[in-house]
Amino acid sequence: MGTFVLIIVVLAIAAGVVWLVRQHRAGSARELDDARHWVERLGGADGDGHGPAARPAPAVGSATGRSRDGVP
């Protein structure tokens, strides 16, 4: 009788661990989908690195804030 109870307890713990792992994976996938949604919504790259966020900004002036002709 004691062995039967031990087997039931071990199976219940194993089932709980499997359930927790699946819940964690589902939550991670949901968070990733949410992040992708917001990147697309805010104009980020389209997944291959060629979206607006992947393009460099045009250079204006220099590090001093002045253009080449000396006019700020």
N, C-alpha and C positions, 0 to 999 in steps of 0.2 A: 504494500500500500504506500509506503514512504517513497519508493522508487517512482511510482506513478505520479505522485504529487510533485516530485523533483522534476520529472520530465515536463509536466504541464507548466511549471514555473519557468523552466529554461525556454520552452517554446514561446511563452508569453513575453519574456524579455527579448527574445530574438525578433518576434513580430513587432514589438515596440521600437526596437532599433531600426528595423527596416522602414517602419512608418515614419520615424523621425528623419531618416536620410532622404526619403522621397519628399517630405515636406520641405526640407532644406533646399533640395535641388529645384523644386517647383518655385520656391520663393526667389532663388537666385536667378532663375530664368525670367521670372516676372520683373525683377529689378532691371535685368539687362534689356528687356523689351521696353520698359519705361525709359531707360536711359537713351536707347536708340530713338525712341519717339521724340524725346526732347531735343536731341542733337539734330534730327531732321527738321523739327519744327522751328528751331532757332537758326536754321540755315547752315548747318554743319556739313561735313563731307558726306557723300552719298554711299560710303562704305568702301570705296576703292581709293580714297585719298585724292579725288579730283574735284571735290565740291568747293564752294566758296571759302570755307575755312582752311582749305589746303593751299590756297593761293596766297602768295606774299602780298603785303600791302605795298602800294606804290611809295617809293622813297621821295620825301619832300625835304629839301634842305639837307643839312648835315647834323651832326651831333650837337653843334652849337646853336641850332635853331635858325641859322641864317642860310639863305640861298647862295648860289655860286657868285652872284653879282654883288653880294654884300647887303642886300636889302632884306630886312627881317620878314 
